[in-house]
């Protein structure tokens, strides 16, 4: 789809004459798309992005309001150019990439100017940081699909994770399909997000803290069985801590049953579920 199909994007060639500002937005993906929209409409080049009101910079700060129609227009323009590029932008926004907004803004700018062919070149200076961030996130997703450990709270399954990336939106389909007949939640301690599933419906909500009951006797019994199994299948003579750390990094073990005391509670996760 040629760029001239979107008249509001036609001024990018004259970007050197644009005013440099810092953009403050609400931290959502739709808000970021609105930043792109406002950048082109007002010929303003975002030198920095921030979602924090306590934002200090020497540049003039402009507050960008999230307007669904503006976000939809930008999203459609990216979709029309390249479905693959659209997926890259969506997934990268969930990655733990430092200054991700600047990287994504440059990516979209390049997409509008040159089309999607540059994505074929992994070493492209615009695409490479994004490609590397996506590879890191894909690796974390693959590990969490197998490392999530659930606790039974009177018929309601619960788990906690501490990922570097915002993985719950990407793990949602996997766990909701795998446990379609179960009621469960997964709490992301890092990003304060809670995935809830029950009766075939699921949603993700921002939750600062949750309060969970300590595991009951039956749960402790099954934890003991799992730990005994874990220890039994291990061959002491062939223990290789270095290899184990490669396939099971230590940062995942803080929420895994086999590495915790059988009566470990949930005092470290303080999330409120009473109203859910």
C-alpha positions as CSV (number, residue, x, y, z in Angstrom):
1,X,0.0,0.0,0.0
2,X,1.7,3.3,-1.1
3,X,2.3,5.9,1.6
4,X,0.3,8.5,-0.4
5,X,-2.8,6.5,0.4
6,X,-2.5,8.2,3.9
7,X,-2.3,11.9,3.3
8,X,-1.5,12.7,6.9
9,X,1.8,10.8,6.5
10,X,3.1,12.7,3.4
11,X,5.3,15.2,5.3
12,X,7.9,12.7,6.6
13,X,10.4,13.8,4.0
14,X,10.4,17.2,5.6
15,X,11.0,15.9,9.1
16,X,14.3,17.8,9.6
17,X,12.2,21.0,9.8
18,X,9.9,19.5,12.4
19,X,9.9,20.8,16.0
20,X,11.5,18.5,18.6
21,X,9.4,17.8,21.7
22,X,9.0,15.2,24.5
23,X,5.7,13.3,24.3
24,X,3.9,12.4,27.5
25,X,1.2,9.7,27.1
26,X,-0.8,7.3,29.2
27,X,1.5,4.3,28.7
28,X,-0.9,2.2,26.6
29,X,-0.4,0.8,23.2
30,X,-3.3,2.9,21.8
31,X,-1.7,6.0,23.5
32,X,1.6,5.3,21.7
33,X,-0.2,5.0,18.3
34,X,-1.8,8.4,19.1
35,X,1.7,9.8,19.6
36,X,2.6,8.7,16.1
37,X,-0.6,10.3,14.8
38,X,0.0,13.6,16.6
39,X,3.7,13.6,15.4
40,X,2.7,13.6,11.8
41,X,-0.3,15.9,12.1
42,X,1.6,18.7,13.9
43,X,5.0,18.0,12.3
44,X,6.5,17.3,15.8
45,X,9.4,14.9,16.2
46,X,9.3,13.1,19.6
47,X,12.7,13.2,21.1
48,X,11.5,11.2,24.1
49,X,8.4,9.4,25.3
50,X,7.2,9.1,28.9
51,X,4.1,7.8,30.7
52,X,5.1,9.4,34.1
53,X,3.7,12.8,35.1
54,X,7.0,13.4,37.0
55,X,8.9,13.8,33.7
56,X,11.8,16.1,33.7
57,X,13.4,17.2,30.4
58,X,15.0,20.3,28.8
59,X,12.6,19.8,25.9
60,X,9.1,21.1,25.7
61,X,6.6,18.5,26.8
62,X,3.4,17.9,25.0
63,X,0.7,15.7,26.6
64,X,-0.9,13.3,24.1
65,X,-4.4,12.3,24.8
66,X,-5.5,8.8,23.7
67,X,-8.2,9.1,21.0
68,X,-9.4,5.6,19.8
69,X,-10.1,6.9,16.3
70,X,-6.6,8.2,15.9
71,X,-5.0,5.0,17.2
72,X,-7.3,3.0,14.9
73,X,-6.2,5.1,11.9
74,X,-2.5,4.5,12.6
75,X,-3.0,0.8,13.2
76,X,-4.9,0.4,9.9
77,X,-2.1,2.2,8.0
78,X,0.5,-0.2,9.4
79,X,-1.8,-3.2,8.7
80,X,-2.2,-2.1,5.1
81,X,1.5,-1.9,4.6
82,X,2.5,-5.2,6.2
83,X,0.7,-7.6,8.5
84,X,4.0,-8.9,9.7
85,X,5.2,-5.4,10.6
86,X,1.9,-4.8,12.4
87,X,2.5,-8.0,14.5
88,X,6.1,-6.9,15.2
89,X,5.0,-3.5,16.5
90,X,2.3,-5.0,18.7
91,X,4.6,-7.7,20.2
92,X,7.6,-5.3,20.7
93,X,5.4,-2.9,22.7
94,X,5.1,-5.8,25.3
95,X,8.9,-6.4,25.4
96,X,11.3,-5.1,28.0
97,X,13.3,-3.1,25.4
98,X,14.8,0.0,26.9
99,X,13.4,3.1,25.1
100,X,11.1,0.9,23.2
101,X,8.9,3.8,22.1
102,X,11.9,5.4,20.3
103,X,12.8,2.2,18.6
104,X,9.2,1.5,17.5
105,X,8.8,5.1,16.3
106,X,11.9,4.7,14.1
107,X,10.6,1.4,12.9
108,X,7.2,2.8,11.9
109,X,8.9,5.8,10.3
110,X,11.1,3.5,8.2
111,X,8.0,1.4,7.3
112,X,6.1,4.4,6.0
113,X,9.2,5.7,4.1
114,X,10.6,2.5,2.5
115,X,8.0,-0.2,2.9
116,X,8.4,-3.6,4.8
117,X,11.4,-5.0,2.8
118,X,13.9,-3.9,5.4
119,X,12.5,-6.4,7.8
120,X,14.1,-9.1,5.8
121,X,17.5,-7.8,6.9
122,X,18.0,-8.8,10.6
123,X,21.2,-6.6,10.8
124,X,19.3,-3.5,9.7
125,X,20.1,-0.9,12.4
126,X,16.5,0.1,12.9
127,X,15.2,-3.5,13.0
128,X,18.0,-5.3,14.9
129,X,17.2,-4.0,18.4
130,X,13.6,-4.9,17.9
131,X,14.5,-8.4,16.6
132,X,16.8,-9.0,19.5
133,X,14.1,-7.9,22.0
134,X,11.5,-10.2,20.3
135,X,13.9,-13.2,20.5
136,X,14.4,-12.6,24.2
137,X,10.6,-12.4,24.8
138,X,10.0,-15.5,22.7
139,X,12.6,-17.4,24.9
140,X,10.9,-16.2,28.1
141,X,7.4,-17.3,26.7
142,X,8.7,-20.7,25.9
143,X,10.1,-21.2,29.4
144,X,7.0,-19.9,31.1
145,X,4.7,-22.2,29.2
146,X,6.5,-25.0,31.1
147,X,7.6,-23.3,34.4
148,X,4.3,-21.9,35.6
149,X,3.3,-23.7,38.8
150,X,-0.3,-23.6,40.1
151,X,-1.6,-23.8,43.6
152,X,-5.1,-25.1,44.4
153,X,-7.2,-22.6,46.4
154,X,-10.3,-24.6,47.1
155,X,-10.9,-25.5,43.5
156,X,-9.5,-22.2,42.1
157,X,-6.0,-22.6,40.6
158,X,-3.5,-19.7,41.1
159,X,0.0,-19.0,40.0
160,X,2.5,-16.2,40.2
161,X,5.3,-15.3,37.8
162,X,8.1,-12.7,37.6
163,X,8.8,-12.1,33.9
164,X,10.9,-9.4,32.4
165,X,8.5,-8.9,29.5
166,X,4.7,-8.3,29.6
167,X,3.9,-11.8,28.7
168,X,0.4,-12.3,30.1
169,X,-1.3,-11.1,26.9
170,X,0.8,-13.6,24.9
171,X,0.3,-16.5,27.4
172,X,-3.4,-15.9,27.6
173,X,-4.4,-18.2,24.7
174,X,-2.1,-21.0,25.7
175,X,-3.3,-21.3,29.3
176,X,-6.9,-20.6,28.6
177,X,-6.9,-23.4,25.9
178,X,-4.9,-25.8,28.1
179,X,-7.1,-25.3,31.1
180,X,-10.4,-24.5,29.4
181,X,-12.5,-26.2,32.0
182,X,-10.7,-24.8,35.0
183,X,-11.0,-21.6,36.9
184,X,-7.6,-20.1,37.4
185,X,-5.5,-16.9,37.6
186,X,-1.9,-16.0,36.8
187,X,-0.5,-13.0,38.6
188,X,2.5,-11.1,37.1
189,X,4.4,-9.6,40.0
190,X,6.6,-7.5,37.8
191,X,4.0,-5.6,35.8
192,X,1.1,-5.9,38.4
193,X,-1.2,-7.7,35.9
194,X,-3.7,-10.4,36.6
195,X,-5.0,-12.9,34.1
196,X,-8.3,-14.4,35.2
197,X,-10.2,-17.3,33.5
198,X,-13.5,-18.9,34.5
199,X,-16.4,-20.6,32.7
200,X,-14.8,-20.0,29.3
201,X,-14.2,-16.3,29.8
202,X,-10.9,-14.5,30.5
203,X,-9.6,-11.0,31.1
204,X,-6.5,-9.2,32.1
205,X,-6.6,-6.5,34.8
206,X,-4.1,-4.2,36.5
207,X,-3.9,-5.2,40.1
208,X,-1.5,-3.6,42.5
209,X,-1.7,-6.2,45.2
210,X,-3.4,-9.6,45.9
211,X,-4.1,-11.4,49.2
212,X,-4.1,-15.1,49.0
213,X,-4.7,-17.7,51.7
214,X,-1.9,-20.0,52.8
215,X,-1.9,-23.4,51.1
216,X,-4.1,-26.1,52.8
217,X,-3.0,-29.5,54.0
218,X,-4.0,-31.2,50.8
219,X,-2.1,-28.7,48.7
220,X,1.0,-29.2,50.9
221,X,0.7,-33.0,50.5
222,X,0.7,-32.7,46.7
223,X,3.6,-30.3,46.9
224,X,5.5,-32.8,48.9
225,X,4.8,-35.5,46.3
226,X,6.0,-33.2,43.5
227,X,9.2,-32.3,45.3
228,X,9.9,-36.0,46.0
229,X,9.4,-36.8,42.4
230,X,11.7,-34.0,41.4
231,X,14.4,-35.2,43.7
232,X,13.9,-38.9,42.8
233,X,14.4,-38.5,39.0
234,X,17.6,-36.5,39.6
235,X,20.8,-38.5,39.2
236,X,23.2,-37.2,41.8
237,X,26.3,-38.4,40.0
238,X,25.3,-36.5,36.9
239,X,24.4,-33.2,38.4
240,X,25.5,-30.3,36.3
241,X,24.6,-26.9,37.9
242,X,25.9,-25.0,34.9
243,X,23.8,-26.9,32.5
244,X,20.8,-26.6,34.8
245,X,21.2,-22.8,35.0
246,X,21.2,-22.6,31.2
247,X,17.9,-24.4,30.8
248,X,16.3,-23.3,34.0
249,X,17.7,-19.8,35.0
250,X,17.6,-19.0,38.7
251,X,15.3,-16.1,38.2
252,X,12.4,-18.4,37.5
253,X,12.8,-20.6,40.6
254,X,11.3,-18.1,43.0
255,X,7.8,-19.2,41.9
256,X,8.5,-22.9,41.2
257,X,7.2,-25.5,43.7
258,X,10.2,-27.8,43.4
259,X,12.6,-25.0,44.7
260,X,10.4,-23.7,47.5
261,X,9.5,-25.1,50.9
262,X,6.3,-27.2,50.8
263,X,4.5,-24.8,53.1
264,X,5.6,-21.6,51.3
265,X,2.8,-19.1,51.5
266,X,2.0,-16.2,49.3
267,X,2.9,-13.3,51.5
268,X,5.2,-11.8,48.8
269,X,2.3,-11.4,46.4
270,X,-0.3,-9.0,47.8
271,X,-3.1,-8.9,45.3
272,X,-6.9,-8.4,46.0
273,X,-9.3,-10.9,44.5
274,X,-12.3,-10.4,46.7
275,X,-14.1,-8.2,44.1
276,X,-13.3,-10.4,41.1
